[in-house]
């Protein structure tokens, strides 16, 4: 920020909202997850949807949002390249600037956003003591914001109203008032008596984005997606960008000052938001949210890790996140609910414990980092056996921790935990047999498989014939219980885990989940009033597991489209959650200001569109063995995309076309890297080895006819299908808020 005049204070507040195979493709050689490529692996017109800045060190505001008081030439700060004038503010002057995207960086109107539900965050009091360029201290990294407010108070603050970290004991009344004369601020002390009524001039303002430290080129994506749906394209890239913002320097972690205090004994006041707690080793780590909590949460990784693998390949940040969890494994084998500052006081969640093990599978699948797996194998097996012991004679997982994704009702014999355990069991069998080749683990296979079979019949206890869905748990939240609940998360996990063997049952569950949708998305019935992109990300996978890919794309456009274009959202990132009537408040928190507008657990479409719609499914590490099983769905005319691993590039192109003598056909083009092999399921089944291949399929009555074709044949026979039209989406009612339940279920 370039400023004229000196010895003046600025008050800064941050807010997210106010109310054919790729042409000119590079070599198919693999990429390294420890040294990321500095250029896009799949350059093309789809890069227009990338939200990441081309210059992370200088992100500039786009327009003026609000002006009040003594402000002269406010637009001058936007026209900094002209250099003809400056924006000047005097006492009482306030200027709010809007950035084109949700951003993160070092740079905060009188009421800020919030990282704590008890109070709005303190504004940052920034001393301006000389003419020239001035920068905010590194401690005040703000993880995500779209609006920046600058103002000069009418009266200079008293020294006792400026709080510095560790300088004062924790004050219970730190935020008694938001008036100019009493408001508390973060900042540094200095004599302010001679600065009353001074003015400042700002000729230039920019933000240095410290997120995604792994790559200086934030636009060097290693994957892409493009389709006939502009909205779906925006959704994919908003997820990728969210995952970049939630990947941070480990030294800039944890915005939970109160929780940090249990470890570092800081004296920061309520409302402070220092992001200077070291949460992991290394230079980058994936976290839950860009603004808060800025910690490694295993539940978030379940959705985030595949999305990272398919967009930026920043798998070292994933490894660092897993390491910080395993380092703090408890003596009984349990893994902490989250990384530091948690893990010191026995924090635990049965489901998040299992999500950590799922994170191990995903990390190995996309990196083939076998030495890392071997070094963690004993700890993994200890954690796995800890969970497996909770599957009792009922065939259900008995949950002993209430902690999950803040939803209520996590007790007893639970559907979600049982399905998740079943899924992790299957993956552990594969890790032990195919990758680690552990003789001891192989000796346990009979016992493990027997428990898996027990879980298959165990969940039938929870089936509710009348609802066509499974109940949440045995007892009060089960079928006919006095708190009967057919949970979105549990039913989704029952589908995607494969624990439901019957195809008819799977489709029934998928259909009934879809029947619960409202105008703004899929409600999390286990958490009243909530629409959760986390639980809905699992529902996307669930519909695909049931063969209902149409529903997955429909939900992505319905719900994630609203998260981009709805009132109060950022138009660039994926929000933590929101209310069933579309309001931006996330009902876990009493204050809507606490909602995270860049949350990794909300990025499901970034994974699903590549693995389920384009159907690129790696079967073994790096994709040495794969399965390609695409589904264009009724919603799309074209879709294409791919991603790279250490083996090379995987790319799929789907198109609706016409052939003169055959009529309408779907066309599949694919390119797999050398050294890979697998099956293509596209109206038939073909075995292919690292190659470029082309297929068509068409409907003849009730029969699907498919064949492999050549490039020459396609160039000669194919023509555009100009008659295809996208179907209209069904209208749905607005969800109704249960105001009593809303108050009862606030977590903070």
N, C-alpha and C positions, 0 to 999 in steps of 0.2 A: 504494500500500500504506500504510495508516494504522497507525502503530506507537506504542505507549506505551513509555516508558523511552528511553534514549539511550546513545551510545557503546558499541554492541554490533555484532558482525559477524554477517551471515547468509551461509551458503554456499548457492548456488542452482545446481541442475542441471536440464537440460531433457531430456526423452525423448519420442519418438513412441509407443513401445509398451513394454509389459512383456511378458514372454514372450507438331358444328355450329359455325360460325365464332364466335370468342370473343365472348361476351355483353359488352355495355357496352365494347366495344373503343374505344380512342381513334382519332383521325383517322388515315387512312392516309398522311398527309404523311410525308416522309422525316425521318431524324434525322441529326445531324451527328456525325462521328467526332472532331471537334476540340472539341466541347462536348457531352458525353454527357447524355442525359436524366436527370433526377433522380427520376423515378418509373418504375415498370415499364411497358413498352410493351404487354405482354400480361397484364394482371392477371387472376387466376383462381385456382381451388382448387389448381392445380398448384404454386403458390408455397409450399405447405407443405413441399415437398421442398428448397427453397433452404437451403443450409448456411451461407451468409454471414451474419454477425451484423447485427442491426438497428442496433446501436451499436458501431462499430469501436473507439471510444476506451475502452470499459469492458466487456471480456469477462471474465466471472467463472467460477470453477470450479464444477462441478456436484456433486461428491461427494468424500469422502475415500477414497483408494486404500490408503494404508498409514500406520501410526503406530508409532513405537518410541521408547523412552527418555522423557525428561522433557517430556511434552506434556500440557497441561491444556485441557480443553474444546475438542478439535480441531474439532468441528462448528460452533463459534461463527463461524469465518471464512466459513462458508457462509451463516449467518443474519445477515449484516451489516445488513440492513434493520431488524431488530429492535432493534439497538443496545443490547441488554441485557448482553452479555458479550463477552469477547475470548478468542482462542486464545493461550495462553502457552507458550513454549518456553524450556527451560533447557539448560545444557551437555549435549550428547549427545542432545538431543531432535531428532526427525526427523519431518516431516510431508509426505506426498506427496498432491497434489491432482490430480484428474482433471477436465479440461474436456470439455464435451459434444462438441466437434469438434476436429479438427486445426486449430490456430490459428497465427498468426504475430504477433510483436510484440516490444515492448521489455520484456523482463522476464527459478537454473537449477537413502539417496541419495548417495550418495557417488561413484557412478559415473555419468557423464553419457552422453549420446548421442555420436555421432562425426561429424565432417566429414572426417576423415582416417583411413585404415585402419591407420596405425601406432600410434595411441593413441586412447583415449577423450578427449573434449574436457575441458579443465580446467573445474572448477567456478568459478563467479563469486563472488568474495568481496566482499560488499556491505556497506559501512560504514553503520551506523545511528547517527547522531550527535545526533538530537534527537527529541522527541515531535512527531508530526504526520504529514503525508504525505511519503513519500520515494519517489524514482523511480530506476530504473536508467539509466545513461548511454546516450545514443543509439548509441554505438559498439557496444553489446552487443545489437543487434537479433538476435533468434533467429528464423530464417525459418519454422520450423514445429515445433510441439510439441503434445502432448496431455496430458502429465503434467509437473507442476512440483514439485520437491522442495525444501523449505526445511529446513535443519538448522543447529544450532549445535555446532561442534566441542567436544570435551572440553577441549582446550587451545587457547589463542589461537595463531594462526600466527606464525611468525618473519617478520620483514620480508623476509628473503631468499627466503621461500617464496611471496611475492606478486609476480606478474609484471605489469608494465605495459608496454604497447606501446612499442617503441623505447628502453626503459630499460635493457635488458640485451642482451648478445650472445646469439645463438642457442645454447641449451644442449642438447647431445645427450642428456642424462639428465634432461630436464625432468619426466618421469613415472616415476621409479624406484619409487614406491610409492603405494598408495591408502589407506594407513593415516592416521588422523587426525593423527599426529605428524609425518608426512613429506609429505603430499600437497601438491602445488603448486596454486596458485589464480591465476585472473585477478583483477584488481582494482586498487585504489589503496592506497598506503602510508599508514599512520597508526600512531601509538603504540598498541599493543594490550596493554601490560603491566598496565594498571589495569582491564582489562575482563574479566578471568578470573571465571568463575562468575556473570556477569550474566544476567538473564532479560529476555525481550522479550514484549510482548503485541501481537497483531495483531487489529485489529477489522474490517479490510476489505482485500481484495486484488483487483486487477483488472489486465488487460492491455490496453495500447493497441496495436491491430493497425495496423501501418504498411503492410501489403500493399495492393495495388490502390489506389494513391494518386490515381487519375484521377477517382474519383467518391466523394463523401462518403456517398452512399447505396449501400452494397455490394449491396443487394437490388434495385436498379433494373436488372433484366435487360432486354435488348432482344430476347431470344428465349426460347422455352420448348418443352417436350416433355411430353406426357402420354399414357398408354396404359392398356390393361387389365392390364398387368404392373407391379405395384408395384415389383418389383426393377429393371426397365428404367428406370422413372422415377427411382429413386434413383441409378442408374448415370449417367444423363444429367446430373443435378445435381451429382454428385460430381466429374464431369469439369469442369463449369463452375466449381465452387468451387476445384478444383485450379488452374485457369488464373488465377483471381483471386490465389491465394496466391503463384503464381510470377511475378506482375507486381509489380515493386518500384520503389522510389525508386532511381534510378541511383547515388546517393551511398551506398547501403547494399548494395553489391554485393560479389561474390567472397569466398567463405569459404575459398578456397585460399591460406592464408597463405604457404605455401612458394613458391607460384607468384607471388603478389603481390610477394614479396621480390625477384624478378628485375627488377621495375619500380620499386618504391618503396623497396627496400633496408631493409625493416622489420626490427626486431630481436626480433620476437615469438617466443615459445618454441613447441616442438612441443606440440600440443594446444590452442593458442589458436584462437579462432574469431571474431575481430573481423569484422563485416560493414560495413566503412567504406571500401571501395575503389570509386572512381567508375568505372563500367563503360560509361557512355553519356552523351550529352547529353540534355537535357530533364528532365521531371519524372516520367516513368514509362517502364519498359522491360520487355518480356517476357523471361524467363530460363528456364533448364532446370529448376531446382528451387528450392523455397522455402528448404530448409535448406542445400543445396549442389547445384551449385557457385555458384549465384546469378550466372550469366554468360549472355551471349547466344550460344546454340548454334544454328546453322542447322538441324541435323537435327531438333531438338526443334520448331522452327518449322513443319516440314512437317506435323505433326499439330496443333500448338497454334494456328496462325494461323486456319484455318477455324473451329475451336472457339471462339476468341475472337470472331470476326466474328459467330457465331451465338448468342452468349450475352450478352456485355457490350458488344461493338462498340468495345473499347478499342484501336482501330487505330493511334492515335498511339504507343502502347507498342510496337506491331509495327514501325512506321516507325523509331522510335529504335533498335530492335534491328538492323534492316537497315542503317541508317546507320553504326552503329558497326563493322559488318563491312566495308562498302564503303570507309569512310575509311582502312582499313588494307590495302587491296588491294595486293598485291605488284606489282613492276614488270613481271613477265611475264604479268600478268593473273589469276594465282591469287588466291583469296580465303582469308583465314585460317580455320583450323579452328573458331575461336570468337572472340568479342570479348575485350576486355581482361579479365584481364592477358595473354591470348594475342594474337598478331598482331605481336609485337615480335621474335620469334626464329624466324620461318619456319614456324610450326606450320601444318600443312596436311592436308586430307583430300579425296580425289577426290570422295567421295560427299557430304560436307557442303558442299563447293564447289557442287555441283549443287543441293543443298537450298536454298542461298541464292537461286539463280535461281528455283527453285520458289516461294520465299517472296515474291519480287517479283511473280510472277503472282497469287498469292493476295491480296497487299496491294492491287494495282490492281483485281482483280476485285470486291472488296468496298468499295472507296473511290472509284474513278475519279479518283485523284490523279494526273492526267496531268502536271502541272508537275513533280512529284517524279520521275516516270518519265523525263521528258525530260532532267532534270538528271543522271540516273544512266545514261542510255542508252549512252553511249560505254563507260563502265566495265562495264556489263552485257554488251555485245557482245564486249568484250575478254575477259571471263571465259568467255563462251560459246564463243568460238573456241579458247580455251586448252583447254577440255575436248574440243571436237569434234576437235581434232588428235590426240587419244588413241584415236580409232577408226581402227584400222589395216586392212590388207588382209583380215584375218580376218572383218571385220564386227563385231568385238567391241571393247569399251572396254578398253584396257590400263591397269590400275591401277598407279600407281607409289608410292602412299602406303599404309601399313598401317593408318592411322587410320580408324575408322568409328565405330560405336556400342559400341566396346570388344570386339566379336566378333573372333575370330581368323580367319586365312585370307584377308584382303583383299589379294591380290596377283594379278598376271597378268591374263589375259583373263577378266573377272569378269561373272557374270550380273546381279547387282544393279546394278552401275555401268552396264552396257550398257542395261538396261531403263530406269533412271533417266535416262540420257542421251537415250534415244529419247523419253521423256515430255517432257523439257525442250525438246527439239528441236521437237516439235509446238507447245508453248506459245510458243516464241520466234517461230515462223512467224506465229502469230496476233498476238502483240504487235507485230511489225514491220509486218505488212500491215494489220491492222484498227485498231490503236490509235495507234502512233507514225507509221505511214505513211512509213517511212524508205526513200527511193529507193535508197540504198546497200545496205541490207539486202535489199531486193527483188531486187537484182542477184545476190545470193548464193543465192536460193531454189533454183535448179536444183542447185547443188552440195550444199546442205543436204539437199534431198529425196533426192538420190542416196545420201547417207550414211545417211539413214533407211532406205531400201530395202536397203542393204547390211547394216544391223543386223538387219533382219527375217529375212534368211536366215542371218546370222551366228550368231544364238542357237541355230539348229538343230544346230550343232556340239556344243552342251551337252546336247541332249535325250538322256534315258536311257530307252529304250523299256521296259526291264524294270521300272523304278520308276514310270513314268508321270509323271516330274517332270524338271526341268532340274538339271544338276550345277552346283556352285558356280563352278568355273573350269576352264580347259583344263589337264589334267595331274593332279596328285596329288589334288585335291579334285573332280575330274570323274568321270563315269560310268566305273567300273572302276578308278579311281585307288586308290593305297594308303591315301589318307585320304578316300575317297569321301564326298561330302556333298551332299544334296539340300536346299538352304537354304530356310528359311521366308521370309526377307526377299527373296531373289532371285526365287523362284517367285511370291511375292505381287506384286512389282513387275512381273514379266513379264505378269501378268494385268491389273493396273490401268493399266499404261502403254499397253495396246492393241497391243503388239508382236506378240502371238500372233494371227494372222488367222483361224485355224480355230476355229469354235464348238465342235466336238467336242473338240478339244485343250484349249480353255479349261475346259470342264466336267470333263475328265479331271484336269487339274491341281488344280482346286478340290476335287474329290472326294478326291484323294489327300492334299491338305493336311489336309482334315478327318479322314482316316483316321489321322493322326498324333496327334490330341488325346489327352490323358490326363485324369484326374479333375479336375485343377486348371487346365487350360487347354491352349493350343497350344504345344508345345515349339519353341524356336529351335534347330533341328537343327544350325545352323552354329556354335552356342556350347554345348557340352555342359553339361547339367544346368540350363539356363536356360529360364525362361518369361519372355518379354520382352513387356510390354504395348506397347512401341514397335513391334517387328516384327509383333505381333499386330494392332495398329491398321491396319497396311498389309494384313494378311490379311483383316480385315473388308471393306476396300475391294475386295480381290481377289475374294472370293466374290461380291460384288455385280456386279463387272465381268463375271464368268462367268455371271451370271443366277441364281446360287445364293443368293438373299437369305435363305432359310431358315437356311442355315449361318451367315450373318453374325449374325442375331439369336440363334441357338443359342450361338455362341461368346461373344457379349457377355454373355449371362446366365450361362453356365458359368464364364467366366474373370473378368470384372469383378464378377460377383456374389460370387465367392470373395474378390476383393480388398476387398470391403466387409465381408463377414461372417466371413472366415477368421480363425483365431487369429493374433494379432500385428498385425493391420491396424487402420486408424483408424476404419472405419465412416463415412468422410466424404470421403476423398481417394484419388487414384490413385497407387499405389506405383511406383517406378522399375523393379523387377523382383523375381523371387523364384525359389526353387529348384524343380526339377521335381517334388519330392515334397510341395510345398506349404509348405515351410519359408520363413520370412521372409527368410532370408539371400539376398542377390543374389550369385550366384557370381562376378561380376566382382571382388568384394571379399572379403577373408578375414574381415572383421568384419561381422556382420549389423547392428551399430550404425550403420554408415556408410550403409546403404540410405536413399534419399530416399523419404519417404512422401507427397510432393506433387511430382510430376514431370510437366511439360507434355507430354512425348512419349507419355504413357500414356493420353491422353484421347480416343482415337479414337472411341468411341461417341457423344460429344457432337456430332461432325461427322456421322458415318455415319447416325445415326438420322434426321437431318433431310434430308441430301442423297440418301440411298439408300433408306431405308424410306419416309419421306414423299415422297421423290423431288423435292425442290426444288433444281433445278440451275440456277444462274445461268450464262448463256452469254456474256454481255458485261457490262462493268462496271456495278455497282449492280443488275443484273438487268433492264436495259432489254429484253433478250431472254432468255428463259428456256425451260426444258423441265421439265414436271412429269411424273414417271414413278414413281408410288408402288407399293409392294409391301407389303401388309399381312402377308404370310407366314402360315404355318400356326400360328404361336405367339401371334398377337394377335387379339383380337376388335375392339378399337378402338385407334386411334392418332391423335394430333393434335399439331400444333406449328407453329412458324414462327419467323421472325426478321425484323428490319427493317434496311434499308440507307438510304443517302441518298435513295433514290427513294421508299421507303415500306415497307409491311408485306407480307410473303409468308406466307400461312397455308394449311395443308392439314388437312382432317379426314377420316379413313377410318373406316368402320364396317361391321360385318357386320349385316345386317338381313334381314327377310323381307318378301315381297310376296305377298298372298293368291293371286293367279293365276299367279305366277312362281316362287315358292319363295324359296330363299336368294339374296341378292344382296350385292355389295359396293357401298358408297356412297362417293362422293368429293365433298366440298365444298371449294372453294378460293376464295381471295380474293387477287388480285394488284393491285398499286398502279397508279394512273393513270400512263400513260406507258410501261407495260411491254407486251410482247407475246411470244407464244411458242406452243408446242405442248403439248398434254396427251396423254400416251400412257397409255390406261387401257382396254384391250380394243379400242381403236380409236384414231384420231388426230384431234384437233380443234385448230383454230387459235383462240386467244382473245387478246383485248386487255384490259388492265387492268380486271378485272371480277370479280364474284362469280358462280361457275358451279357446277353440280351434275351429276353423272354417276352412272350405275349400270352394273354389269356382272354377268353371270351365266354359268354354265356350262351349255350344252346339249349333252350328249354330249361330243364332242371339240372342240366349237366354243365360243368365247367370244363372247357377244353383249353389246354395250354400246350405250348411248344417253345423250344429254344430256336432262335432265329439269328441271322447274320446281320452285320451292319449294312451290307449291300441290299439285302431284302428290305430292311427298314427304310432305307433311302428311296427305294423304288416303290414301296407299297403304302407307306403310312402317310396320312394327311390329318390335318387338324379336325377335331370334333368341335365345330362351331355351334352346335345345338345344345350342348350341355349347360345346364343352369343349376346353381347352388340352391338347395331347398331352403325354405324359410324356417327360422327357428321358432319353436313353440313359445307362446306367451305364458308366463307363470305369475302367480300372485306374489305380492310383497310379503315377506315373512313377518309375523306378528311378534312383537316383543312381550315377553312375560316380565313385567317390571318388578314384581316381587322377587322372582328368581334372579333377576339381574343384580339386585342389591345383595342377595344372600350368597352369591357365588364369586364376589370380588375376591381375588387372591391377595391383592395389595391395592 
